Amino acid sequence: MAPRVTLLDAHVLDDHISKIFIGQTLKVFKFLPSWILNNFELEINVILQFLLKYYSVTKSKATFGQQMLGVRFKPDQLTDTKLALFQLFTVGAEYIQSKVESPSKNYLNNINALHLIVDFLKAASFLNFLLFLQQGKYPTLTQRLLSLSQESTRKRNIEYTYMTRELLWHGFSELLLFTLPLINYQSLKHKVFRLMHSSSQHIDKKWIEKMPFVCARTVCSICQEKPVLPHHIKCSHVFCFYCISSMRMVDEKFECPECYHFEINIIPVILD
């Protein structure tokens, strides 16, 4: 018997393949008159899903998702009668449910008994899913009603070296995912630059008290763009208020990136 994860993955793959196939086909039909798609979109979907089921289950005894994952229905159980009922219960039931839940007015939408049947089938599908998690045999309600078991067409041999490598990699990745967001990279970068330039002798002290001059060519020393709400930290360089404020939120000891002067106060530039 195939694993539960493989059976569920095959069911999800079938849904994705169906959506891709129907979506690509509807793009071809967009050149037709709009009233055709507006009035017969559900019917076109039913025909396309019937073709998918016919060329997969009827021909190969397995859906396309099952074929990709090496799973199939047991050939001795998939008789002609069960094939017809499988098409009816899957494609036909989805069509009726879509018609009942459609906001447009149609003859099926006005039958109150169908609403109760659809709700009952939803509840039965949920109970079937719980049973599948316990037994691992029938992932859908249709397969349980028709007693369609599935089997693997290929064996998976997993060595202990592979499992050990996977466990180590997952443990390492979880450590990185939980640890990396806690590291303040901007603060570390500023500390490295501070150490690299701590012994530098080219810092001119007269820039400290020099008022910055703002003109048309002045740019922010952080983002290298025209400063928005220009501010300074008692040196001759100008910063955007957002740039210098965000840097100070990351690192309280952030210095001017050009002259490496530090001033705790952020002072607005007075424009003449």
GIURDA-V652870 format. One record per pair of residues at least 24 apart in sequence whose C-alpha atoms are under 7 Angstrom apart, sorted by sequence separation. I is the first residue (numbers start at 1). GAP is how many residues later the second one is. If there is no record, write none. Layout:
i=I gap=GAP
i=I gap=GAP
This chain:
i=210 gap=24
i=211 gap=24
i=212 gap=24
i=58 gap=25
i=209 gap=25
i=210 gap=25
i=211 gap=25
i=212 gap=25
i=22 gap=26
i=208 gap=26
i=209 gap=26
i=210 gap=26
i=212 gap=26
i=208 gap=27
i=207 gap=28
i=207 gap=29
i=234 gap=29
i=233 gap=30
i=18 gap=31
i=233 gap=32
i=233 gap=33
i=232 gap=34
i=233 gap=34
i=231 gap=35
i=232 gap=35
i=221 gap=36
i=231 gap=36
i=232 gap=36
i=231 gap=37
i=232 gap=37
i=230 gap=38
i=231 gap=38
i=230 gap=39
i=50 gap=41
i=49 gap=42
i=46 gap=45
i=46 gap=49
i=14 gap=50
i=14 gap=51
i=13 gap=52
i=42 gap=53
i=89 gap=53
i=208 gap=53
i=11 gap=54
i=10 gap=55
i=10 gap=56
i=86 gap=56
i=203 gap=56
i=10 gap=59
i=6 gap=63
i=187 gap=63
i=82 gap=64
i=186 gap=64
i=187 gap=64
i=190 gap=64
i=78 gap=70
i=77 gap=71
i=73 gap=75
i=74 gap=75
i=73 gap=76
i=74 gap=76
i=73 gap=77
i=74 gap=77
i=72 gap=78
i=73 gap=78
i=71 gap=79
i=72 gap=79
i=71 gap=80
i=72 gap=80
i=71 gap=81
i=72 gap=81
i=70 gap=82
i=71 gap=82
i=70 gap=83
i=70 gap=84
i=8 gap=131
i=4 gap=132
i=7 gap=132
i=2 gap=148
i=1 gap=149
i=2 gap=149
i=1 gap=150
i=2 gap=150
i=1 gap=151
